[in-house]
Amino acid sequence: MDRVNSALLNMLSSSINCSPSTYVKLEPQEWQQLYEEAIAHQINLLIFEEANKYGRLVNPVLFEKWKGLVIYQILENYRKFSIIGELFKSFEKANIPVMVLKGLFIKYLYHKPELRTMGDVDILIRRDSLDEVIGIIKSFGYGKTAKDDPKHFSFYHEQYITIELHVSLVTESRRKLAKSLNNDIWESPIYYKADDITFLVPNDINHLLYCCIHMTNHFGKGGFGLRQLSDFNLLAKKLGKDTDWDKIIERAYSYGIGKFMKAMLYVCHDLFSLEIPDHIKKEFEDDMSHIEILIRSILDAGVFGNKNLKVANDRVLATYIHHNRNNNIRSFKYLFPPRNQLGINYSYAKRHAILLPLAWLHRLLRNSFRTDSKLKHRIPDTKSINEYVRLFKWLDIKW
């Protein structure tokens, strides 16, 4: 791990644990690189205070810019979220149970919640209240996007935060082992109140399991970054070392993510000093080569795997290879995926099987002429792909 990433992890650990960081010495250009990494992982607000202590005199122009961005983003977040309290009061008035997922709750686990950035608000409802909830959301001036995911609907507003309305947590045709989480998540939810907003959240164990499912979904696309890892760490820390981790991990295995969850716990122990059971430490201490590859994959991903398009493209291909062992079959399925593996841009083929050949042609043409990536980014890197396939196999993520 290079000096920049070591410093980044040092300051993130300090920020989320409210503990002193070790002294960071970087050159001006390295501070610029660290800033860009922090932006890619969307932790630039979280680490600014620590970074400013060591870097403001080394690269004053950068840190003046960074400070301005922090102030702007905090004010912008207050503006974007100003509608959420009234929205939840409307759900409550209509007697509709609405469960908050991920960021809107997890941000309150951070010492300074306003520094945990969010791109949207994720809420979960029961399917029988879908029409009523959509009506309430639209009454606040939101418009529904034309593209639908099997699990959720997205609503956009010119002024306020995007809302992702979930009717399920996993697509049952894709995550057969984890599909019971769609019902399990409603077991023993808790009410939480913050900033004059009251909402339901999953109990801590269910929330942690869902975060793992969510990370593995992104692991199969382009990866996940430090913000997601930090969220997982704080949820695990909230549960504490003395919780019945054997029971939690047993449930994780039933969802196909047992080895993955244990690896995440060890990574958080290694990077953020998370207290974990001794038997998990022992399991991974003799296999640090895979842990190091896993940490590198997280550093290379950024939020939702979007840091490096070349890396993301290679990882998508690695996912196809992992799921299809036969070379000929996996090559065919990469070019001509089944309907349940097509993205939201091809939802018409999911609704009408007869349109599947059209969707394949649409997909091939779209990837050939896309302008968001250069040709070199679409040429597979065999070494990178093989390493990711091996990591997939080692983590034993089952679908």
C-alpha positions, 0 to 999 in steps of 0.5 A: 500500500502506498503512502497516500492510501496509508494516510487516507486510511489512517485519517478515516480510522481516526475520524470514525473512531474519534481518536488521534491520528498518527502524524501524516507527512506528504508532499504537495502532490501527494496531498492532491492525490489524497484529496482526489482519492477521498472525493472518489470514495466520498469521504472527503468531508469525513477526513477533512479536519484530520487532513487539514491539521497536517496538510494546510501548510504543505498545500495551502491552495488545495486546502482552501479549495477543500475547505470551501467544498466542505462548507458548500456540501454541508449547506447543500445537504441541509437544503436537499434534506429540508423536505424529508421531515415533512415527507415522513410526517405524511407517511405517518399521518397516512399510517404507512410503515416506512423503513429507512435503509442505510445512509439516512440512519447510518449517518447518525452513527458518525461523530458528525452526521452532517459529514457523511454524504448521501446521494439519495434516501433509501426507504422500504415499504410493503408492496400493498402500500406502493400506490399510496406512497407514490402518491404522497411522494409525488405530492411533494413535487417529485417525478418518477424516473422512467427506468425501473429496477426490479427492487426499487423506483427512483424519484427526482426533484429539482431541489431536494434529495433523490428518493429510492423507494424499495419494495424489496431488498433483493431481486429474488430471481438473482439472489435466491439464497438471500430472498428471505431477507425481504421478509426477515427485514421486517422482524423486530424493527426499531423506531429512531428519532433524529433531527425531528424526524421519526422513522423505522429502521431494521434492527442492527443485525438485519441492517448489518446483513442487508449492508453485506448483501448490498456490498456483494451486489456492488462487488459483482459490478465494479466493487464498493469503496471506503464509505461503504466499508466505514458504514459496515464498520460502525454498524458492527461496532454498534453491535459490539464484540460480545454480541452473538456473532456465531448466530449472525454469521450462521444467518449470513451463510444462509444468505450466501454471504457468510465468508464475505461477512467474516472477511469484512469484519477482519478488514475492519479490524485490520484497518479501523481496530474493530473488536471482533471475536478471536476465532475470526482473527485466527481464521484470517491471520494465516491468509493475509494475502487474500485480505490484502487483495481484498483491501486493494480491491476496495481502494481501487473501487471508490463509491459503487465501483465508479472510481476507475471505469477500466477497473469496473469494466474488468470486474463486470467481466470477472463476474460473468466468468465467475458465474459461468465456469465453462469458457464457451458458455461464459463468453456466450453469456457475456455477449448474450446475457439472460433476461434477468441479468440485463440492466435497467436500460433493457427493461423492455426485454424483461417484460417481453421475452420476444424482445430479448434479441433486440436487447442483445443488439441494443446492448452490443451497439451501446457498448461499442459506441459509448462515449464515457470510456475510451477504447483502451478502457474496454480492452480486458486486462486478463491479470486484473480479471483473473485476480478478481475471479480468484477473490470472488471464489475465495469470498465464496459469495453464493447467489 
